[in-house]
């Protein structure tokens, strides 16, 4: 009689703090036992010579978000979740975007309906583009209470950005409601000034996208966001830090004791601005915001990851096909960089790139890899202890890796619906062979085996990590309008 639904035998188990030999017994979708010589399972997987790691938690993914025509997102929840699992990721947090024409409540309901096709577990950040009193005071409390415990704001992009005055109101609402505020931090007016000047000078190629968004644009805005967070005592997460100067601003804020966290993405660790300078419109495949920087910035980001200044790495998966009427070339092969959709596909490539460039090349150890891809994001966004680690009582979200397998990345391996990957032809060392979500295989040996709809919504309750410090610049609390 089997004691477990599944036993993974003889693997090397890694968490953010330990590496050890053990069998893993799974029962009812959860880890039920960690020990050597466990009893029989109804199914058994031999993992000798393999690493058994927590499934990845990718907390910055744009999946099936509606866009203004003619461009469109290349992935559905069905294809994006398959891609995530192909790369060892078992949980995603994606975005429910409020548009000016919709209430935040309606936006969340529509995204929740789309997510029913997901093969892996998921949660949402609520993007606020029109933070009216109706939204902040009446709609948002119910949405946060329902488990959508993180908000996102843009400080650039026409149609999405909000003003600093609006950002302060969102930060205040996040503090009152116990929701983490996440920020896309780039100086909008500076970008607009640069862009107008570049276009007037006839500098319109994809590489000029990076010229329109130099590091000063990001660094200044990161500093400003940290100052606003300090003024209102609101914990924040800075999205997609791209280089040394922004990382330094975050470290300064953390040194002052602020609850400021930050992420980076694989594109800033393996790509540079030179990748935008490809023949024709080929550079469009590498166009994202912020733009990739320099090799020196890459090394600074690795150092920030080693020291914990940056605590997680996300894909910022934002897929647009290259060809076709809804793709990056929708406005023609000679389109200026301003008419090329931003964003890269990256769900499947995230963890293999990090493992190869980080662990295999000795930049980070295995425990740090687990921390920045699974444990830290799960803790930061209130998914711990259910997600992010291999422990008794946690969901059996597990990826079994061959740490020595060499794989050349191709678009076919990504299992997404996009027509390209910006990482085409790169060789990685280390590859996930089996990905399990709550003990159920989703991808095995590169083949998709998990059914649509297996994924579950993950509501997030209050948690201590994002509680305000109770420290303001003066003896006055401007959020609650009280004296300290």
C-alpha positions in Angstrom: 0.0 0.0 0.0 1.6 3.3 -1.0 2.3 5.7 1.8 2.5 8.7 -0.5 1.0 9.9 -3.8 4.5 10.6 -5.0 8.1 10.0 -3.8 11.1 11.8 -5.3 14.1 9.7 -4.4 17.8 10.2 -4.0 17.9 13.9 -5.1 20.0 16.7 -3.7 17.5 19.1 -2.2 18.3 22.8 -2.0 16.5 25.6 -0.1 17.6 29.2 0.5 19.6 28.1 3.5 20.5 24.4 3.1 21.6 21.7 0.6 21.0 18.1 1.6 20.3 14.6 0.4 16.7 13.4 1.0 13.7 11.8 -0.5 10.5 13.9 -0.7 7.1 12.4 0.0 4.1 14.1 -1.4 0.6 13.7 -0.2 -2.5 15.7 -1.2 -0.4 18.2 -3.2 1.8 19.1 -0.3 5.2 18.0 0.9 4.4 15.4 3.6 7.9 14.1 4.5 11.6 14.9 3.9 13.9 12.0 4.9 16.1 9.3 3.5 14.5 5.9 2.8 10.8 6.9 2.7 8.2 4.3 2.1 6.6 3.7 -1.3 4.7 6.1 -3.4 1.9 5.6 -5.9 4.4 7.2 -8.3 8.1 7.5 -7.9 10.7 9.7 -9.6 14.3 8.8 -9.4 16.4 12.0 -8.9 19.8 10.6 -8.3 22.5 13.0 -9.6 19.8 15.7 -9.9 19.0 18.9 -8.0 15.5 19.0 -6.5 14.6 22.7 -6.1 11.6 24.7 -5.2 9.5 25.7 -8.1 10.2 29.3 -9.2 8.1 32.2 -8.2 8.0 34.9 -10.9 6.4 38.0 -9.5 6.5 40.3 -12.6 4.7 38.8 -15.6 2.4 40.5 -18.1 0.1 37.7 -19.3 -2.8 38.2 -21.7 -3.1 41.9 -21.0 -5.3 43.8 -23.4 -3.4 46.3 -25.5 -4.3 49.1 -27.9 -4.6 47.8 -31.4 -2.9 46.9 -33.6 -0.4 45.2 -31.3 -1.3 42.3 -29.1 0.2 40.2 -26.4 1.4 36.9 -27.8 0.5 34.6 -24.9 -2.6 33.4 -23.3 -2.6 32.1 -19.7 -2.6 28.6 -21.2 0.6 29.2 -23.2 2.3 31.5 -20.7 1.9 29.0 -17.9 3.3 26.3 -20.1 6.3 28.4 -20.8 6.8 29.2 -17.1 6.7 25.5 -16.2 9.2 24.7 -19.0 11.7 26.9 -17.2 11.0 25.5 -13.7 8.5 28.2 -12.6 5.4 27.1 -10.8 3.9 30.4 -9.5 3.4 33.7 -11.3 2.1 37.1 -10.2 0.8 38.9 -13.2 -1.2 42.2 -13.6 -4.8 43.2 -13.6 -4.6 46.6 -15.3 -7.2 49.3 -14.6 -7.8 51.4 -17.7 -9.4 54.8 -17.6 -12.6 53.3 -19.1 -12.9 50.6 -16.5 -13.1 50.3 -12.7 -10.4 48.4 -10.9 -13.1 46.0 -9.8 -14.1 45.1 -13.3 -10.5 44.9 -14.5 -9.6 42.3 -11.8 -12.7 40.3 -12.6 -11.8 40.2 -16.3 -8.2 39.1 -15.6 -9.4 36.5 -13.1 -11.6 35.0 -15.8 -8.7 34.8 -18.3 -6.5 33.1 -15.7 -8.9 30.1 -15.5 -6.8 28.5 -18.2 -3.5 28.7 -16.3 -1.6 25.4 -15.7 0.3 26.9 -12.7 -0.7 28.8 -9.7 -1.1 32.6 -9.9 -1.9 35.9 -8.1 -2.3 39.5 -9.3 -0.9 42.9 -8.8 -3.5 45.6 -9.5 -2.2 48.3 -11.9 -3.7 51.7 -11.1 -3.8 54.1 -14.0 -6.7 56.3 -12.7 -6.5 56.4 -8.9 -9.6 58.4 -8.2 -11.2 58.6 -4.7 -13.8 56.1 -5.9 -11.1 53.6 -6.7 -8.8 54.2 -3.7 -11.5 54.5 -1.0 -14.3 52.2 -2.2 -13.0 49.7 -4.7 -9.5 49.0 -3.5 -10.3 48.0 0.1 -12.5 45.2 -1.1 -10.0 44.0 -3.7 -7.1 43.9 -1.2 -9.4 42.1 1.3 -10.1 39.5 -1.5 -6.4 38.7 -1.6 -5.0 41.1 -4.3 -2.4 42.5 -1.8 -0.1 44.4 -4.2 -0.5 47.4 -6.4 1.5 48.7 -9.3 2.0 52.2 -10.6 3.8 53.6 -13.6 5.6 56.9 -13.5 6.0 56.9 -17.3 4.2 55.8 -20.4 1.3 57.8 -21.8 -2.0 56.2 -20.9 -0.6 54.4 -17.9 1.5 56.9 -15.9 0.2 58.8 -12.9 1.5 62.0 -11.5 3.6 62.3 -8.3 0.6 63.7 -6.5 -1.4 60.6 -7.5 1.5 58.4 -6.6 1.5 59.8 -3.1 -2.2 59.0 -2.8 -1.6 55.4 -3.9 1.3 55.1 -1.5 -1.0 56.3 1.3 -3.7 53.9 0.3 -1.2 51.0 0.2 0.0 51.9 3.7 -3.6 52.0 5.1 -4.7 48.8 3.5 -1.5 46.7 4.0 -0.7 46.3 0.3 2.8 46.5 -1.2 3.2 49.2 -3.8 5.4 48.3 -6.8 6.7 51.0 -9.0 8.0 51.4 -12.6 10.4 54.2 -11.9 11.5 56.3 -14.9 11.4 60.1 -15.3 8.6 60.7 -17.8 9.3 64.3 -18.8 13.0 63.6 -19.2 12.2 60.7 -21.5 9.8 62.8 -23.5 12.4 65.6 -23.9 15.1 63.1 -25.1 12.6 61.4 -27.4 11.5 64.6 -29.1 15.1 65.7 -29.6 16.1 62.3 -31.0 13.3 62.1 -33.5 13.9 65.7 -34.6 17.6 64.7 -35.3 16.4 61.7 -37.3 17.7 59.2 -34.8 14.9 56.7 -34.8 16.5 53.2 -34.8 15.9 50.6 -32.0 19.3 51.4 -30.5 18.1 55.0 -30.0 15.5 53.7 -27.5 18.3 53.3 -25.1 19.5 56.8 -25.9 16.1 58.1 -24.9 16.3 56.4 -21.6 19.8 56.8 -20.2 20.5 55.7 -16.6 19.9 59.2 -15.2 16.2 58.8 -16.2 15.9 55.7 -14.0 18.3 56.7 -11.2 16.5 60.0 -10.6 13.1 58.4 -10.4 14.3 55.6 -8.1 15.6 58.3 -5.8 12.3 60.1 -6.0 10.2 57.0 -5.2 12.4 56.2 -2.2 11.9 59.7 -1.0 8.1 59.5 -1.4 8.1 56.1 0.4 10.1 57.6 3.2 7.8 60.6 3.6 4.7 58.4 3.9 6.4 55.4 5.6 5.1 53.1 2.9 7.0 49.9 2.0 7.7 49.7 -1.8 9.2 47.4 -4.4 11.1 48.9 -7.3 10.7 46.9 -10.5 13.4 46.0 -13.1 16.5 47.7 -11.8 18.8 47.9 -14.8 22.2 49.0 -13.5 24.7 50.2 -11.0 23.4 53.7 -10.3 19.8 52.7 -9.5 21.0 49.8 -7.4 23.2 52.3 -5.4 20.1 54.5 -4.8 18.2 51.5 -3.4 21.1 50.6 -1.2 21.2 54.1 0.2 17.5 53.9 1.0 17.9 50.5 2.7 20.9 51.8 4.7 18.5 54.5 6.1 16.3 51.6 7.3 13.6 52.0 4.7 11.5 49.1 3.6 12.5 49.4 0.0 13.0 46.2 -2.0 14.0 45.8 -5.6 14.3 43.3 -8.4 16.2 42.9 -11.6 15.6 40.7 -14.6 17.7 38.4 -16.8 17.8 40.8 -19.7 19.8 43.2 -17.5 22.2 40.4 -16.6 22.9 39.0 -20.0 22.0 41.6 -22.6 23.4 45.1 -23.2 22.4 48.2 -25.2 24.5 46.8 -28.0 21.9 44.2 -28.6 19.5 46.9 -29.8 22.0 47.8 -32.5 21.2 44.8 -34.7 20.7 45.0 -38.5 17.4 46.4 -39.8 14.7 46.2 -37.2 16.2 43.1 -35.5 17.1 45.2 -32.5 13.4 45.5 -31.8 13.5 42.0 -30.3 15.6 43.4 -27.5 13.7 46.6 -26.9 12.4 46.9 -23.3 12.2 49.5 -20.6 14.4 50.3 -18.9 16.8 49.5 -21.7 19.7 47.1 -21.2 22.8 48.9 -20.1 26.5 47.9 -20.1 28.7 44.9 -19.1 29.8 47.0 -16.1 26.2 47.4 -15.1 25.7 43.6 -15.3 28.5 43.0 -12.9 27.2 45.6 -10.5 23.8 43.9 -10.6 25.4 40.5 -9.8 27.2 42.1 -6.9 23.9 43.6 -5.6 22.3 40.2 -5.8 25.1 38.6 -3.9 24.8 41.2 -1.1 21.0 41.2 -1.0 20.5 44.8 -2.2 18.4 43.2 -4.9 16.4 40.4 -3.5 14.6 38.8 -6.4 14.9 38.3 -10.2 11.8 38.3 -12.4 11.2 37.8 -16.1 9.1 40.9 -16.8 7.6 38.6 -19.4 5.9 40.9 -21.9 5.6 39.0 -25.2 5.0 40.6 -28.6 5.5 38.7 -31.8 8.2 40.1 -34.1 6.3 39.5 -37.4 2.7 40.0 -38.3 0.1 42.7 -38.1 0.0 42.7 -34.3 3.8 42.4 -33.7 6.8 44.6 -33.2 6.9 45.3 -36.9 3.3 46.3 -37.1 4.2 49.8 -38.0 6.6 48.8 -40.7 10.3 47.7 -41.0 11.4 51.4 -40.8 9.2 52.3 -37.8 10.8 54.6 -35.3 11.6 53.2 -31.8 8.6 55.1 -30.4 6.3 52.8 -32.5 7.8 49.5 -31.4 6.1 47.7 -28.5 8.2 47.4 -25.4 8.9 44.1 -23.7 10.5 40.7 -24.0 9.3 37.2 -23.6 11.2 35.5 -20.7 9.2 33.1 -18.6 10.9 29.9 -19.6 14.4 31.4 -19.9 14.5 33.2 -16.5 15.7 30.4 -14.3 18.0 28.5 -16.8 19.8 31.8 -17.6 20.2 32.6 -13.9 21.4 29.1 -13.0 23.9 29.1 -15.9 25.2 32.6 -15.5 25.0 32.6 -11.8 25.5 29.1 -10.3 27.4 27.4 -13.1 29.7 30.3 -13.6 30.3 30.8 -9.8 28.8 34.2 -9.5 26.3 33.0 -6.9 25.8 29.8 -4.8 22.9 27.4 -5.1 21.2 28.8 -2.0 21.3 32.3 -3.4 19.8 31.0 -6.7 16.9 29.5 -4.7 16.5 32.6 -2.7 16.3 35.1 -5.6 14.1 32.9 -7.8 11.7 31.4 -5.3 12.0 32.0 -1.6 12.5 35.8 -1.5 9.7 36.6 -3.9 7.3 34.3 -2.1 8.1 36.0 1.2 8.0 39.5 -0.2 4.6 39.0 -1.7 2.9 37.1 1.0 3.0 33.6 -0.5 5.2 32.1 2.1 5.1 29.4 3.6 2.9 27.8 1.0 5.3 28.7 -1.9 9.0 29.3 -2.4 10.6 26.5 -0.4 10.7 22.7 0.0 9.4 22.1 3.5 6.8 19.9 5.2 3.4 21.5 4.8 4.4 23.6 1.7 2.9 23.0 -1.7 4.8 20.3 -3.6 5.9 22.8 -6.3 9.2 21.3 -7.3 11.6 21.4 -10.3 14.1 18.6 -10.8 17.2 19.9 -12.5 20.2 18.3 -14.3 22.9 20.8 -13.2 25.4 19.7 -15.9 23.1 19.5 -18.9 24.1 21.9 -21.7 21.2 23.3 -23.7 21.2 25.8 -26.6 18.1 28.0 -26.1 15.7 28.1 -29.0 12.2 29.5 -29.4 10.7 26.0 -29.6 12.1 25.2 -26.1 10.2 28.2 -24.6 6.7 26.5 -25.1 5.2 30.0 -25.5 3.1 31.4 -28.4 5.6 34.0 -29.4 7.6 33.7 -32.6 11.0 34.5 -31.1 13.1 34.6 -27.9 15.8 37.2 -27.4 18.0 34.5 -26.0 18.0 32.4 -29.2 21.3 30.5 -29.6 22.6 31.1 -26.1 24.0 28.0 -24.4 23.1 27.4 -20.7 24.4 24.8 -18.3 21.7 23.4 -16.1 18.1 22.6 -17.1 14.9 21.7 -15.4 13.8 18.2 -16.6 10.5 17.9 -14.5 8.3 20.6 -13.1 5.6 19.7 -10.6 2.8 22.0 -9.4 1.3 20.7 -6.2 2.7 17.3 -7.0 1.3 17.1 -10.5 3.7 17.1 -13.5 3.2 20.1 -15.9 6.3 19.6 -18.0 8.4 16.5 -18.2 11.5 16.1 -20.5 10.6 19.2 -22.4 7.1 18.0 -23.1 3.9 19.7 -21.9 1.8 17.3 -19.9 -0.1 19.5 -17.5 -3.7 20.4 -18.2 -5.2 23.8 -18.7 -7.0 24.9 -15.5 -4.8 23.1 -13.1 -3.6 26.4 -11.7 -5.2 28.0 -8.6 -5.6 31.6 -7.6 -3.5 32.4 -4.5 -5.3 35.0 -2.3 -2.8 36.8 0.0 -3.8 37.9 3.5 -2.0 40.4 5.7 1.6 39.7 6.5 4.2 41.3 8.7 7.0 41.8 6.2 5.3 44.8 4.6 4.0 46.4 7.8 5.1 50.1 8.0 7.9 51.0 10.3 5.9 53.7 12.1 8.7 56.2 11.4 8.0 59.6 9.7 10.3 62.6 9.0 8.3 64.7 11.5 6.1 64.0 14.6 3.1 64.0 12.3 1.6 61.0 10.4 0.3 62.6 7.1 -1.4 59.4 6.0 -3.7 59.0 9.1 -3.4 62.7 9.9 -2.4 62.1 13.5 0.4 63.1 15.9 2.9 60.4 16.7 
